[in-house]
Amino acid sequence: MSPNPMQRRPPVGVIHQIPRSVWILGYVSLFMDVSSEIVHSVLPMFLLASLGASAGTIGLIEGIAEATAPIVKVFSGTLSDYLDNRKWLAVAGYSLGAISKPLFAVAPTIGIVVAARVIDRVGKGIRGAPRDALVADVTPHHLRGAAFGLRQSLDTVGAFLEPLVAVVIMLVWADNGAKRVFSRLSELLVQCVFRQDRVARNHGVSTFDSRIRARQLRRGSF
């Protein structure tokens, strides 16, 4: 019995059509967001209890750090266009974020905390625009909205998990003091971030250039 010509195969769901590279970037963003937000949520307590910083000093540190990321983001996007290499800028940004985490735990002075906080925000500024441009480059035009939504939703999941993980860690090590809690927290989180960064470089981000080049060849341009 011949198949009915009116019957069609069920359409593939949009979520399954999104490139694997976008999923990789989404999960890297998720774990990076968890690691960054947990550290930042206990940072004021660390500065106040362990380093003796005043409320005004804490506010100044946060203001400088939060102003750094959007400023750097403006230049990183332009630089990624100029260099025509978004991959390594994104990897560099995530690496800076991972490297900054242990500095918080070993910081003997407020100056080291400021340096670590600025390095972390510089990393965020560097990776933001190239990462979003990579999502656009590797995703077909009709799936770009879904791809951007997926990456952002995974980032939001990280922000949701952050306070839950922070509460559990604080309950487990509540009797060890702020310095000990912060040290253990940074140790765990930097391992997580480096693992995700390695996954992105070995299995996801490394495929971006070849995919972008293939699309350019199909369009007849270089």
Backbone as JSON Lines, residues from 0, in Angstrom:
{"i":0,"aa":"M","n":[0.85,-1.19,0.0],"ca":[0.0,0.0,0.0],"c":[0.88,1.24,0.0]}
{"i":1,"aa":"S","n":[0.7,2.08,-1.02],"ca":[1.55,3.27,-1.14],"c":[1.13,4.3,-0.11]}
{"i":2,"aa":"P","n":[2.1,5.06,0.38],"ca":[1.78,6.07,1.39],"c":[0.95,7.2,0.81]}
{"i":3,"aa":"N","n":[0.1,7.75,1.62],"ca":[-0.75,8.85,1.21],"c":[0.12,10.07,0.91]}
{"i":4,"aa":"P","n":[0.06,10.64,-0.31],"ca":[0.9,11.79,-0.64],"c":[0.58,13.01,0.22]}
{"i":5,"aa":"M","n":[-0.63,13.02,0.82],"ca":[-1.01,14.17,1.65],"c":[-0.36,14.09,3.03]}
{"i":6,"aa":"Q","n":[0.12,12.89,3.37],"ca":[0.74,12.74,4.68],"c":[2.18,13.23,4.62]}
{"i":7,"aa":"R","n":[2.57,13.92,5.63],"ca":[3.93,14.44,5.72],"c":[4.56,14.01,7.03]}
{"i":8,"aa":"R","n":[5.85,13.98,6.98],"ca":[6.56,13.67,8.22],"c":[6.35,14.82,9.2]}
{"i":9,"aa":"P","n":[6.19,14.49,10.47],"ca":[5.99,15.57,11.45],"c":[7.21,16.5,11.46]}
{"i":10,"aa":"P","n":[6.96,17.8,11.53],"ca":[8.08,18.75,11.53],"c":[8.98,18.58,12.75]}
{"i":11,"aa":"V","n":[10.25,18.77,12.53],"ca":[11.21,18.7,13.63],"c":[11.02,19.92,14.52]}
{"i":12,"aa":"G","n":[10.98,19.7,15.84],"ca":[10.8,20.8,16.76],"c":[11.9,21.83,16.64]}
{"i":13,"aa":"V","n":[11.55,23.06,16.89],"ca":[12.52,24.15,16.78],"c":[13.7,23.93,17.7]}
{"i":14,"aa":"I","n":[13.42,23.42,18.89],"ca":[14.48,23.24,19.88],"c":[15.53,22.26,19.39]}
{"i":15,"aa":"H","n":[15.11,21.28,18.56],"ca":[16.05,20.29,18.05],"c":[16.83,20.8,16.84]}
{"i":16,"aa":"Q","n":[16.39,21.88,16.25],"ca":[17.08,22.45,15.1],"c":[18.17,23.44,15.49]}
{"i":17,"aa":"I","n":[18.15,23.88,16.73],"ca":[19.15,24.85,17.17],"c":[20.52,24.18,17.17]}
{"i":18,"aa":"P","n":[21.54,24.82,16.59],"ca":[22.88,24.21,16.5],"c":[23.44,23.83,17.86]}
{"i":19,"aa":"R","n":[24.23,22.78,17.86],"ca":[24.85,22.29,19.09],"c":[25.74,23.34,19.74]}
{"i":20,"aa":"S","n":[26.38,24.16,18.92],"ca":[27.26,25.19,19.45],"c":[26.51,26.18,20.33]}
{"i":21,"aa":"V","n":[25.26,26.46,19.99],"ca":[24.46,27.37,20.8],"c":[24.16,26.75,22.16]}
{"i":22,"aa":"W","n":[23.88,25.45,22.16],"ca":[23.66,24.75,23.43],"c":[24.91,24.8,24.31]}
{"i":23,"aa":"I","n":[26.07,24.58,23.68],"ca":[27.33,24.62,24.43],"c":[27.52,25.99,25.06]}
{"i":24,"aa":"L","n":[27.33,27.05,24.27],"ca":[27.47,28.41,24.8],"c":[26.46,28.67,25.91]}
{"i":25,"aa":"G","n":[25.26,28.14,25.75],"ca":[24.25,28.33,26.78],"c":[24.63,27.71,28.11]}
{"i":26,"aa":"Y","n":[25.15,26.48,28.06],"ca":[25.54,25.81,29.3],"c":[26.77,26.47,29.92]}
{"i":27,"aa":"V","n":[27.7,26.93,29.08],"ca":[28.85,27.65,29.62],"c":[28.38,28.93,30.32]}
{"i":28,"aa":"S","n":[27.42,29.63,29.7],"ca":[26.87,30.84,30.33],"c":[26.18,30.51,31.65]}
{"i":29,"aa":"L","n":[25.47,29.38,31.67],"ca":[24.78,28.97,32.89],"c":[25.76,28.78,34.05]}
{"i":30,"aa":"F","n":[26.81,27.99,33.82],"ca":[27.75,27.71,34.9],"c":[28.58,28.94,35.25]}
{"i":31,"aa":"M","n":[28.9,29.75,34.26],"ca":[29.64,30.98,34.56],"c":[28.79,31.92,35.39]}
{"i":32,"aa":"D","n":[27.49,32.0,35.07],"ca":[26.61,32.88,35.82],"c":[26.46,32.39,37.26]}
{"i":33,"aa":"V","n":[26.32,31.07,37.44],"ca":[26.23,30.52,38.79],"c":[27.49,30.86,39.59]}
{"i":34,"aa":"S","n":[28.65,30.63,38.99],"ca":[29.9,30.87,39.7],"c":[30.08,32.34,40.04]}
{"i":35,"aa":"S","n":[29.8,33.21,39.08],"ca":[30.01,34.64,39.32],"c":[29.04,35.18,40.37]}
{"i":36,"aa":"E","n":[27.77,34.84,40.24],"ca":[26.77,35.42,41.13],"c":[26.91,34.9,42.57]}
{"i":37,"aa":"I","n":[27.33,33.64,42.73],"ca":[27.52,33.13,44.08],"c":[28.66,33.89,44.77]}
{"i":38,"aa":"V","n":[29.75,34.05,44.05],"ca":[30.89,34.78,44.62],"c":[30.5,36.21,44.95]}
{"i":39,"aa":"H","n":[29.79,36.85,44.02],"ca":[29.43,38.24,44.23],"c":[28.41,38.41,45.36]}
{"i":40,"aa":"S","n":[27.58,37.4,45.58],"ca":[26.57,37.52,46.63],"c":[27.19,37.47,48.03]}
{"i":41,"aa":"V","n":[28.31,36.75,48.18],"ca":[28.96,36.68,49.5],"c":[30.13,37.65,49.61]}
{"i":42,"aa":"L","n":[30.44,38.34,48.5],"ca":[31.58,39.26,48.52],"c":[31.42,40.4,49.53]}
{"i":43,"aa":"P","n":[30.25,41.06,49.62],"ca":[30.12,42.12,50.64],"c":[30.37,41.63,52.06]}
{"i":44,"aa":"M","n":[29.88,40.42,52.39],"ca":[30.11,39.86,53.71],"c":[31.6,39.6,53.94]}
{"i":45,"aa":"F","n":[32.27,39.11,52.9],"ca":[33.7,38.84,52.98],"c":[34.48,40.13,53.21]}
{"i":46,"aa":"L","n":[34.14,41.17,52.45],"ca":[34.83,42.45,52.61],"c":[34.58,43.05,54.0]}
{"i":47,"aa":"L","n":[33.36,42.95,54.46],"ca":[32.99,43.56,55.74],"c":[33.57,42.79,56.93]}
{"i":48,"aa":"A","n":[33.39,41.47,56.92],"ca":[33.76,40.66,58.08],"c":[35.24,40.32,58.12]}
{"i":49,"aa":"S","n":[35.84,40.06,56.97],"ca":[37.23,39.58,56.95],"c":[38.25,40.68,56.68]}
{"i":50,"aa":"L","n":[37.89,41.64,55.84],"ca":[38.85,42.67,55.45],"c":[38.54,44.03,56.08]}
{"i":51,"aa":"G","n":[37.43,44.13,56.8],"ca":[37.11,45.36,57.5],"c":[36.75,46.54,56.63]}
{"i":52,"aa":"A","n":[36.18,46.29,55.46],"ca":[35.8,47.38,54.56],"c":[34.52,48.05,55.06]}
{"i":53,"aa":"S","n":[34.4,49.32,54.78],"ca":[33.19,50.05,55.15],"c":[32.13,49.89,54.07]}
{"i":54,"aa":"A","n":[30.9,50.29,54.4],"ca":[29.81,50.2,53.43],"c":[30.09,51.07,52.21]}
{"i":55,"aa":"G","n":[30.68,52.24,52.43],"ca":[31.01,53.11,51.31],"c":[32.05,52.49,50.39]}
{"i":56,"aa":"T","n":[33.04,51.82,50.97],"ca":[34.07,51.16,50.17],"c":[33.48,50.04,49.34]}
{"i":57,"aa":"I","n":[32.6,49.26,49.95],"ca":[31.95,48.17,49.22],"c":[31.13,48.72,48.04]}
{"i":58,"aa":"G","n":[30.4,49.81,48.28],"ca":[29.62,50.42,47.21],"c":[30.49,50.93,46.09]}
{"i":59,"aa":"L","n":[31.63,51.52,46.43],"ca":[32.55,52.04,45.42],"c":[33.13,50.9,44.58]}
{"i":60,"aa":"I","n":[33.5,49.81,45.24],"ca":[34.04,48.65,44.51],"c":[33.01,48.11,43.52]}
{"i":61,"aa":"E","n":[31.77,47.96,43.99],"ca":[30.72,47.43,43.11],"c":[30.43,48.39,41.96]}
{"i":62,"aa":"G","n":[30.46,49.69,42.23],"ca":[30.21,50.66,41.16],"c":[31.26,50.61,40.08]}
{"i":63,"aa":"I","n":[32.53,50.54,40.5],"ca":[33.62,50.46,39.52],"c":[33.52,49.17,38.7]}
{"i":64,"aa":"A","n":[33.23,48.06,39.38],"ca":[33.17,46.78,38.69],"c":[32.03,46.73,37.68]}
{"i":65,"aa":"E","n":[30.85,47.18,38.1],"ca":[29.69,47.1,37.23],"c":[29.79,48.08,36.05]}
{"i":66,"aa":"A","n":[30.54,49.15,36.21],"ca":[30.73,50.1,35.1],"c":[31.73,49.58,34.09]}
{"i":67,"aa":"T","n":[32.6,48.66,34.51],"ca":[33.66,48.17,33.63],"c":[33.11,47.32,32.49]}
{"i":68,"aa":"A","n":[32.2,46.4,32.8],"ca":[31.71,45.46,31.79],"c":[31.07,46.14,30.59]}
{"i":69,"aa":"P","n":[30.1,47.05,30.74],"ca":[29.49,47.66,29.55],"c":[30.47,48.51,28.75]}
{"i":70,"aa":"I","n":[31.44,49.12,29.41],"ca":[32.43,49.91,28.67],"c":[33.28,49.0,27.78]}
{"i":71,"aa":"V","n":[33.77,47.89,28.35],"ca":[34.59,46.96,27.59],"c":[33.78,46.31,26.48]}
{"i":72,"aa":"K","n":[32.51,46.05,26.72],"ca":[31.66,45.38,25.73],"c":[31.57,46.18,24.43]}
{"i":73,"aa":"V","n":[31.55,47.49,24.53],"ca":[31.49,48.33,23.32],"c":[32.7,48.06,22.43]}
{"i":74,"aa":"F","n":[33.87,47.99,23.02],"ca":[35.1,47.81,22.24],"c":[35.29,46.37,21.8]}
{"i":75,"aa":"S","n":[34.83,45.4,22.6],"ca":[35.03,44.0,22.23],"c":[34.22,43.62,21.0]}
{"i":76,"aa":"G","n":[33.03,44.17,20.88],"ca":[32.24,43.89,19.69],"c":[32.89,44.41,18.43]}
{"i":77,"aa":"T","n":[33.37,45.64,18.48],"ca":[34.07,46.22,17.33],"c":[35.34,45.46,17.02]}
{"i":78,"aa":"L","n":[36.07,45.06,18.07],"ca":[37.32,44.33,17.86],"c":[37.07,42.97,17.23]}
{"i":79,"aa":"S","n":[35.99,42.31,17.59],"ca":[35.69,41.01,16.99],"c":[35.39,41.14,15.51]}
{"i":80,"aa":"D","n":[34.76,42.24,15.11],"ca":[34.54,42.48,13.69],"c":[35.85,42.77,12.97]}
{"i":81,"aa":"Y","n":[36.7,43.56,13.62],"ca":[37.97,43.94,12.98],"c":[38.89,42.74,12.82]}
{"i":82,"aa":"L","n":[38.98,41.89,13.85],"ca":[39.86,40.73,13.79],"c":[39.24,39.57,13.02]}
{"i":83,"aa":"D","n":[37.91,39.62,12.82],"ca":[37.18,38.53,12.17],"c":[37.43,37.2,12.88]}
{"i":84,"aa":"N","n":[37.5,37.26,14.2],"ca":[37.73,36.05,14.99],"c":[37.03,36.21,16.33]}
{"i":85,"aa":"R","n":[35.8,35.8,16.39],"ca":[35.02,35.96,17.61],"c":[35.33,34.88,18.63]}
{"i":86,"aa":"K","n":[35.77,33.73,18.14],"ca":[35.97,32.57,19.02],"c":[36.94,32.87,20.16]}
{"i":87,"aa":"W","n":[38.12,33.37,19.82],"ca":[39.15,33.53,20.84],"c":[38.85,34.68,21.78]}
{"i":88,"aa":"L","n":[38.12,35.67,21.32],"ca":[37.7,36.72,22.25],"c":[36.73,36.17,23.28]}
{"i":89,"aa":"A","n":[35.8,35.32,22.83],"ca":[34.86,34.7,23.77],"c":[35.59,33.79,24.75]}
{"i":90,"aa":"V","n":[36.53,32.98,24.25],"ca":[37.3,32.1,25.13],"c":[38.12,32.91,26.13]}
{"i":91,"aa":"A","n":[38.73,34.01,25.65],"ca":[39.52,34.87,26.54],"c":[38.65,35.46,27.64]}
{"i":92,"aa":"G","n":[37.44,35.89,27.29],"ca":[36.54,36.46,28.29],"c":[36.14,35.46,29.35]}
{"i":93,"aa":"Y","n":[35.79,34.23,28.94],"ca":[35.43,33.21,29.91],"c":[36.64,32.8,30.76]}
{"i":94,"aa":"S","n":[37.82,32.78,30.16],"ca":[39.02,32.4,30.9],"c":[39.35,33.44,31.97]}
{"i":95,"aa":"L","n":[39.21,34.72,31.64],"ca":[39.45,35.77,32.64],"c":[38.49,35.63,33.81]}
{"i":96,"aa":"G","n":[37.24,35.31,33.51],"ca":[36.26,35.12,34.57],"c":[36.64,33.97,35.48]}
{"i":97,"aa":"A","n":[37.14,32.87,34.89],"ca":[37.54,31.72,35.69],"c":[38.78,32.0,36.52]}
{"i":98,"aa":"I","n":[39.74,32.7,35.92],"ca":[41.0,32.99,36.62],"c":[40.77,33.9,37.82]}
{"i":99,"aa":"S","n":[39.79,34.79,37.72],"ca":[39.57,35.76,38.79],"c":[39.01,35.12,40.06]}
{"i":100,"aa":"K","n":[38.35,33.97,39.96],"ca":[37.68,33.39,41.13],"c":[38.61,33.05,42.28]}
{"i":101,"aa":"P","n":[39.76,32.38,42.07],"ca":[40.63,32.07,43.22],"c":[41.22,33.3,43.88]}
{"i":102,"aa":"L","n":[41.32,34.4,43.15],"ca":[41.91,35.61,43.73],"c":[41.08,36.13,44.9]}
{"i":103,"aa":"F","n":[39.76,35.95,44.83],"ca":[38.91,36.41,45.93],"c":[39.25,35.67,47.22]}
{"i":104,"aa":"A","n":[39.47,34.36,47.11],"ca":[39.69,33.55,48.32],"c":[41.02,33.85,48.98]}
{"i":105,"aa":"V","n":[42.05,34.19,48.18],"ca":[43.38,34.39,48.75],"c":[43.69,35.86,48.97]}
{"i":106,"aa":"A","n":[42.72,36.74,48.69],"ca":[42.98,38.18,48.77],"c":[43.28,38.6,50.21]}
{"i":107,"aa":"P","n":[44.49,39.15,50.47],"ca":[44.81,39.61,51.82],"c":[44.39,41.06,52.06]}
{"i":108,"aa":"T","n":[44.13,41.79,50.98],"ca":[43.79,43.21,51.09],"c":[42.61,43.54,50.19]}
{"i":109,"aa":"I","n":[42.03,44.69,50.43],"ca":[40.92,45.15,49.6],"c":[41.36,45.4,48.17]}
{"i":110,"aa":"G","n":[42.61,45.83,47.98],"ca":[43.11,46.09,46.64],"c":[43.08,44.86,45.75]}
{"i":111,"aa":"I","n":[43.42,43.69,46.31],"ca":[43.39,42.45,45.54],"c":[41.95,42.1,45.16]}
{"i":112,"aa":"V","n":[41.02,42.35,46.05],"ca":[39.61,42.1,45.75],"c":[39.14,43.0,44.61]}
{"i":113,"aa":"V","n":[39.54,44.27,44.64],"ca":[39.18,45.2,43.57],"c":[39.75,44.7,42.24]}
{"i":114,"aa":"A","n":[41.02,44.27,42.25],"ca":[41.65,43.77,41.03],"c":[40.92,42.55,40.49]}
{"i":115,"aa":"A","n":[40.57,41.62,41.38],"ca":[39.86,40.42,40.95],"c":[38.48,40.75,40.4]}
{"i":116,"aa":"R","n":[37.82,41.69,41.05],"ca":[36.48,42.08,40.6],"c":[36.54,42.75,39.23]}
{"i":117,"aa":"V","n":[37.53,43.59,39.01],"ca":[37.67,44.26,37.71],"c":[38.03,43.25,36.63]}
{"i":118,"aa":"I","n":[38.94,42.31,36.94],"ca":[39.3,41.27,35.97],"c":[38.07,40.47,35.56]}
{"i":119,"aa":"D","n":[37.25,40.12,36.54],"ca":[36.03,39.36,36.26],"c":[35.09,40.13,35.34]}
{"i":120,"aa":"R","n":[34.91,41.43,35.61],"ca":[34.02,42.24,34.79],"c":[34.6,42.54,33.42]}
{"i":121,"aa":"V","n":[35.92,42.67,33.33],"ca":[36.56,42.83,32.02],"c":[36.3,41.58,31.18]}
{"i":122,"aa":"G","n":[36.43,40.41,31.82],"ca":[36.12,39.17,31.12],"c":[34.69,39.12,30.62]}
{"i":123,"aa":"K","n":[33.77,39.57,31.44],"ca":[32.36,39.6,31.01],"c":[32.18,40.54,29.84]}
{"i":124,"aa":"G","n":[32.82,41.71,29.89],"ca":[32.7,42.65,28.78],"c":[33.31,42.13,27.5]}
{"i":125,"aa":"I","n":[34.43,41.41,27.61],"ca":[35.1,40.89,26.42],"c":[34.26,39.81,25.75]}
{"i":126,"aa":"R","n":[33.65,38.93,26.54],"ca":[32.96,37.79,25.95],"c":[31.54,38.09,25.47]}
{"i":127,"aa":"G","n":[30.93,39.14,26.0],"ca":[29.51,39.36,25.73],"c":[29.16,39.54,24.27]}
{"i":128,"aa":"A","n":[29.72,40.56,23.62],"ca":[29.37,40.85,22.24],"c":[29.84,39.77,21.27]}
{"i":129,"aa":"P","n":[31.1,39.28,21.36],"ca":[31.5,38.2,20.45],"c":[30.66,36.94,20.62]}
{"i":130,"aa":"R","n":[30.27,36.61,21.85],"ca":[29.43,35.43,22.07],"c":[28.1,35.57,21.38]}
{"i":131,"aa":"D","n":[27.45,36.72,21.52],"ca":[26.16,36.92,20.86],"c":[26.31,36.93,19.35]}
{"i":132,"aa":"A","n":[27.42,37.49,18.86],"ca":[27.66,37.48,17.42],"c":[27.89,36.06,16.91]}
{"i":133,"aa":"L","n":[28.54,35.22,17.72],"ca":[28.75,33.82,17.35],"c":[27.41,33.09,17.24]}
{"i":134,"aa":"V","n":[26.52,33.36,18.17],"ca":[25.2,32.74,18.11],"c":[24.52,33.09,16.79]}
{"i":135,"aa":"A","n":[24.61,34.35,16.38],"ca":[24.01,34.76,15.11],"c":[24.72,34.13,13.93]}
{"i":136,"aa":"D","n":[26.04,34.0,14.0],"ca":[26.81,33.46,12.88],"c":[26.51,32.0,12.61]}
{"i":137,"aa":"V","n":[26.33,31.2,13.65],"ca":[26.2,29.75,13.47],"c":[24.74,29.3,13.38]}
{"i":138,"aa":"T","n":[23.81,30.22,13.52],"ca":[22.39,29.85,13.54],"c":[21.71,30.3,12.26]}
{"i":139,"aa":"P","n":[20.91,29.43,11.62],"ca":[20.14,29.85,10.45],"c":[19.23,31.02,10.79]}
{"i":140,"aa":"H","n":[18.95,31.81,9.77],"ca":[18.22,33.06,10.0],"c":[16.88,32.84,10.68]}
{"i":141,"aa":"H","n":[16.16,31.78,10.29],"ca":[14.81,31.57,10.83],"c":[14.82,31.02,12.24]}
{"i":142,"aa":"L","n":[16.03,30.67,12.77],"ca":[16.12,30.12,14.13],"c":[16.83,31.06,15.1]}
{"i":143,"aa":"R","n":[17.2,32.24,14.65],"ca":[18.02,33.11,15.5],"c":[17.28,33.57,16.76]}
{"i":144,"aa":"G","n":[16.01,33.86,16.63],"ca":[15.24,34.26,17.81],"c":[15.21,33.16,18.85]}
{"i":145,"aa":"A","n":[14.97,31.93,18.41],"ca":[14.94,30.8,19.32],"c":[16.31,30.54,19.93]}
{"i":146,"aa":"A","n":[17.36,30.7,19.12],"ca":[18.72,30.47,19.61],"c":[19.1,31.48,20.69]}
{"i":147,"aa":"F","n":[18.81,32.75,20.44],"ca":[19.1,33.77,21.44],"c":[18.26,33.54,22.7]}
{"i":148,"aa":"G","n":[17.01,33.15,22.52],"ca":[16.17,32.87,23.67],"c":[16.67,31.7,24.5]}
{"i":149,"aa":"L","n":[17.16,30.66,23.82],"ca":[17.69,29.49,24.53],"c":[18.91,29.88,25.35]}
{"i":150,"aa":"R","n":[19.85,30.6,24.74],"ca":[21.06,30.98,25.47],"c":[20.74,31.85,26.67]}
{"i":151,"aa":"Q","n":[19.82,32.8,26.47],"ca":[19.46,33.69,27.56],"c":[18.69,32.95,28.65]}
{"i":152,"aa":"S","n":[17.86,31.98,28.27],"ca":[17.11,31.23,29.27],"c":[18.04,30.38,30.14]}
{"i":153,"aa":"L","n":[19.06,29.79,29.54],"ca":[20.03,29.02,30.32],"c":[20.81,29.93,31.25]}
{"i":154,"aa":"D","n":[21.11,31.14,30.79],"ca":[21.77,32.11,31.65],"c":[20.88,32.47,32.83]}
{"i":155,"aa":"T","n":[19.57,32.6,32.58],"ca":[18.62,32.92,33.64],"c":[18.48,31.78,34.63]}
{"i":156,"aa":"V","n":[18.55,30.54,34.13],"ca":[18.52,29.39,35.03],"c":[19.7,29.44,35.99]}
{"i":157,"aa":"G","n":[20.86,29.85,35.48],"ca":[22.02,30.01,36.35],"c":[21.79,31.03,37.44]}
{"i":158,"aa":"A","n":[21.15,32.14,37.07],"ca":[20.85,33.18,38.07],"c":[19.84,32.68,39.1]}
{"i":159,"aa":"F","n":[18.94,31.78,38.69],"ca":[17.96,31.22,39.62],"c":[18.61,30.23,40.58]}
{"i":160,"aa":"L","n":[19.55,29.44,40.06],"ca":[20.21,28.44,40.91],"c":[21.19,29.08,41.89]}
{"i":161,"aa":"E","n":[21.71,30.24,41.54],"ca":[22.75,30.88,42.34],"c":[22.39,31.04,43.81]}
{"i":162,"aa":"P","n":[21.24,31.66,44.16],"ca":[20.95,31.82,45.59],"c":[20.71,30.5,46.3]}
{"i":163,"aa":"L","n":[20.17,29.52,45.59],"ca":[19.93,28.22,46.23],"c":[21.25,27.54,46.58]}
{"i":164,"aa":"V","n":[22.19,27.55,45.64],"ca":[23.49,26.95,45.9],"c":[24.23,27.71,47.0]}
{"i":165,"aa":"A","n":[24.13,29.04,46.97],"ca":[24.81,29.86,47.99],"c":[24.27,29.55,49.38]}
{"i":166,"aa":"V","n":[22.96,29.39,49.51],"ca":[22.37,29.09,50.82],"c":[22.86,27.74,51.33]}
{"i":167,"aa":"V","n":[22.9,26.74,50.44],"ca":[23.36,25.41,50.85],"c":[24.81,25.46,51.32]}
{"i":168,"aa":"I","n":[25.65,26.15,50.56],"ca":[27.07,26.24,50.92],"c":[27.25,26.96,52.25]}
{"i":169,"aa":"M","n":[26.51,28.04,52.45],"ca":[26.62,28.79,53.7],"c":[26.14,27.96,54.89]}
{"i":170,"aa":"L","n":[25.11,27.13,54.69],"ca":[24.62,26.28,55.77],"c":[25.62,25.18,56.12]}
{"i":171,"aa":"V","n":[26.26,24.63,55.09],"ca":[27.2,23.53,55.32],"c":[28.45,24.01,56.05]}
{"i":172,"aa":"W","n":[28.95,25.2,55.65],"ca":[30.2,25.7,56.22],"c":[29.99,26.95,57.07]}
{"i":173,"aa":"A","n":[28.83,27.06,57.7],"ca":[28.5,28.28,58.44],"c":[29.41,28.51,59.64]}
{"i":174,"aa":"D","n":[29.95,27.44,60.2],"ca":[30.77,27.57,61.42],"c":[32.26,27.78,61.13]}
{"i":175,"aa":"N","n":[32.6,27.88,59.85],"ca":[34.01,27.97,59.49],"c":[34.49,29.4,59.28]}
{"i":176,"aa":"G","n":[33.6,30.38,59.4],"ca":[34.02,31.76,59.2],"c":[33.94,32.18,57.74]}
{"i":177,"aa":"A","n":[33.85,33.49,57.52],"ca":[33.68,34.01,56.17],"c":[34.86,33.66,55.27]}
{"i":178,"aa":"K","n":[36.07,33.76,55.8],"ca":[37.25,33.49,54.98],"c":[37.26,32.05,54.5]}
{"i":179,"aa":"R","n":[36.94,31.1,55.41],"ca":[36.94,29.68,55.05],"c":[35.83,29.37,54.06]}
{"i":180,"aa":"V","n":[34.66,29.93,54.29],"ca":[33.54,29.71,53.37],"c":[33.88,30.25,51.99]}
{"i":181,"aa":"F","n":[34.43,31.45,51.96],"ca":[34.76,32.06,50.67],"c":[35.84,31.27,49.94]}
{"i":182,"aa":"S","n":[36.82,30.77,50.68],"ca":[37.89,29.97,50.08],"c":[37.35,28.68,49.48]}
{"i":183,"aa":"R","n":[36.51,27.97,50.26],"ca":[35.93,26.72,49.76],"c":[35.01,26.97,48.58]}
{"i":184,"aa":"L","n":[34.25,28.03,48.64],"ca":[33.34,28.38,47.56],"c":[34.09,28.65,46.27]}
{"i":185,"aa":"S","n":[35.13,29.46,46.33],"ca":[35.9,29.78,45.13],"c":[36.58,28.54,44.56]}
{"i":186,"aa":"E","n":[37.06,27.67,45.44],"ca":[37.72,26.44,44.99],"c":[36.77,25.57,44.18]}
{"i":187,"aa":"L","n":[35.56,25.38,44.68],"ca":[34.58,24.56,43.98],"c":[34.15,25.18,42.66]}
{"i":188,"aa":"L","n":[33.92,26.48,42.7],"ca":[33.39,27.13,41.52],"c":[34.4,27.26,40.4]}
{"i":189,"aa":"V","n":[35.65,27.5,40.72],"ca":[36.64,27.63,39.66],"c":[36.84,26.28,38.95]}
{"i":190,"aa":"Q","n":[36.74,25.17,39.69],"ca":[36.82,23.86,39.05],"c":[35.67,23.67,38.07]}
{"i":191,"aa":"C","n":[34.49,24.1,38.46],"ca":[33.31,23.99,37.61],"c":[33.48,24.84,36.35]}
{"i":192,"aa":"V","n":[33.95,26.08,36.53],"ca":[34.07,26.98,35.38],"c":[35.14,26.5,34.42]}
{"i":193,"aa":"F","n":[36.28,26.03,34.91],"ca":[37.33,25.54,34.03],"c":[36.87,24.32,33.26]}
{"i":194,"aa":"R","n":[36.07,23.47,33.9],"ca":[35.56,22.3,33.21],"c":[34.65,22.69,32.06]}
{"i":195,"aa":"Q","n":[33.77,23.66,32.3],"ca":[32.89,24.11,31.23],"c":[33.65,24.84,30.14]}
{"i":196,"aa":"D","n":[34.67,25.62,30.52],"ca":[35.48,26.32,29.53],"c":[36.2,25.33,28.63]}
{"i":197,"aa":"R","n":[36.68,24.22,29.22],"ca":[37.37,23.2,28.45],"c":[36.41,22.52,27.48]}
{"i":198,"aa":"V","n":[35.19,22.26,27.92],"ca":[34.18,21.67,27.04],"c":[33.9,22.58,25.86]}
{"i":199,"aa":"A","n":[33.77,23.87,26.13],"ca":[33.48,24.82,25.05],"c":[34.6,24.87,24.03]}
{"i":200,"aa":"R","n":[35.86,24.85,24.51],"ca":[36.98,24.95,23.59],"c":[37.17,23.67,22.79]}
{"i":201,"aa":"N","n":[36.95,22.51,23.42],"ca":[37.24,21.25,22.76],"c":[36.12,20.73,21.89]}
{"i":202,"aa":"H","n":[34.87,21.06,22.25],"ca":[33.74,20.44,21.55],"c":[32.78,21.43,20.91]}
{"i":203,"aa":"G","n":[32.78,22.65,21.35],"ca":[31.8,23.59,20.82],"c":[32.41,24.75,20.1]}
{"i":204,"aa":"V","n":[33.17,25.58,20.81],"ca":[33.68,26.8,20.23],"c":[34.63,26.53,19.09]}
{"i":205,"aa":"S","n":[35.35,25.39,19.15],"ca":[36.32,25.09,18.11],"c":[35.68,24.86,16.75]}
{"i":206,"aa":"T","n":[34.36,24.62,16.71],"ca":[33.67,24.38,15.44],"c":[33.13,25.64,14.82]}
{"i":207,"aa":"F","n":[33.2,26.77,15.51],"ca":[32.56,27.97,15.01],"c":[33.19,28.46,13.71]}
{"i":208,"aa":"D","n":[34.51,28.56,13.66],"ca":[35.17,29.12,12.51],"c":[34.86,28.33,11.25]}
{"i":209,"aa":"S","n":[34.89,27.0,11.35],"ca":[34.63,26.17,10.17],"c":[33.2,26.34,9.69]}
{"i":210,"aa":"R","n":[32.25,26.44,10.62],"ca":[30.85,26.62,10.21],"c":[30.63,27.97,9.56]}
{"i":211,"aa":"I","n":[31.23,29.0,10.16],"ca":[31.08,30.34,9.58],"c":[31.69,30.39,8.2]}
{"i":212,"aa":"R","n":[32.88,29.79,8.02],"ca":[33.53,29.78,6.73],"c":[32.71,29.03,5.71]}
{"i":213,"aa":"A","n":[32.1,27.9,6.11],"ca":[31.26,27.14,5.18],"c":[30.07,27.96,4.71]}
{"i":214,"aa":"R","n":[29.45,28.69,5.63],"ca":[28.32,29.53,5.24],"c":[28.76,30.63,4.29]}
{"i":215,"aa":"Q","n":[29.95,31.2,4.54],"ca":[30.44,32.25,3.65],"c":[30.72,31.7,2.26]}
{"i":216,"aa":"L","n":[31.26,30.48,2.18],"ca":[31.54,29.88,0.87],"c":[30.25,29.62,0.11]}
{"i":217,"aa":"R","n":[29.2,29.17,0.84],"ca":[27.92,28.93,0.17],"c":[27.34,30.21,-0.39]}
{"i":218,"aa":"R","n":[27.62,31.33,0.29],"ca":[27.11,32.62,-0.18],"c":[27.99,33.21,-1.29]}
{"i":219,"aa":"G","n":[29.18,32.58,-1.5],"ca":[30.06,33.08,-2.53],"c":[30.89,34.26,-2.12]}
{"i":220,"aa":"S","n":[31.09,34.45,-0.81],"ca":[31.88,35.58,-0.33],"c":[32.84,35.08,0.72]}
{"i":221,"aa":"F","n":[33.9,35.87,0.97],"ca":[34.92,35.5,1.95],"c":[34.97,36.56,3.0]}
